[in-house]
Amino acid sequence: HRVRRERPDAVPHRYDFRIRDKQGRTKDIYASVAMIPGTRKSVASLTDITDLKKTERELRKLSLAVEASSDWVLMTDGNGSIEYVNNAVLDLSGYSREELIGQNPRIFSSGETDPAIYKQMWNTLRAGWPFQAILTNRRKNGELYEIFHSITPLMDEDGEITSFITSSK
């Protein structure tokens, strides 16, 4: 507080820290501190962010698990543009992440899969149902490979499809 009074910009105005409450539970706290204009006093606002920090840790753990998975995980937006691929997609397809983000999954198309399967796939997905099939894909180097795809539409609270997630083996 002394440094804040003398040089207000020399110290942080926001802090995250942990405390132990009266019951012995650990709490994550966010503090925002500011000087009261025209005085040498400060005011602090404290917010319990324990649940937020727990959610962040869970999301980080989930993200690490998806990234480390040997199964292919690919996510597109509702229009079919690739938004995310894990390392398994890169390893199997031979493409880089930069080459895939923004592309349509047709980039993997080999021309060997019956077009009727793709028609069935889109009819099923647009109806809001998951779709599963073995498809013949093409690596960046032209080699063909078969892969079992499980594609699931993800919906918002209004039931509108916002994205698709594909997991494959």
C-alpha positions, 0 to 999 in steps of 0.5 A: 500500500505504501508503494501504491501511494507513492508510485501508483503505477509501480505496482499491480492493480489486479491480483490472483491469490489463494487463501484458506477460509475458516473451515480450512478450504482453499479459495482462489481470490481475485483482487482489484485495488485502486487509489481513491482519487484525492486521497492517500487511501485505496479501495479493494474489491475481492471476488471468489473465483474458486469455481472459475479456476477449477473450470480452467484446470478441468479445461486445461486437463481436457485439452491436454487429453484431446491433444495427446490422444492417438485418436483423430479429433477434428472440429469444424464450424457449422459450415464445415470449415476446420477450426481444430485438429489434434496431433493425431490428425496431423500425424495420419494425414501429413498436413500441418495445422496451418494447412488444415485450419479454415479448410473443408474436411473434403481436403482428405477426400480420396474420391474412392468413397461412394458419394451416396455415403456422403449424402447419407452423412449430411442428411443424418448430421443435418437432422441432428444425429451422429453419423459413423462410417468407414471412409477412404481418405487421402494423405497429403502425399497421395497415399490412401487409408481407411479410417472409421469416422464418428461425426457428431453435430454440436448444438446451441441452446436453441437446438441450432447446429454450431459445429461438428466434432469428428473422432476417428480411429 
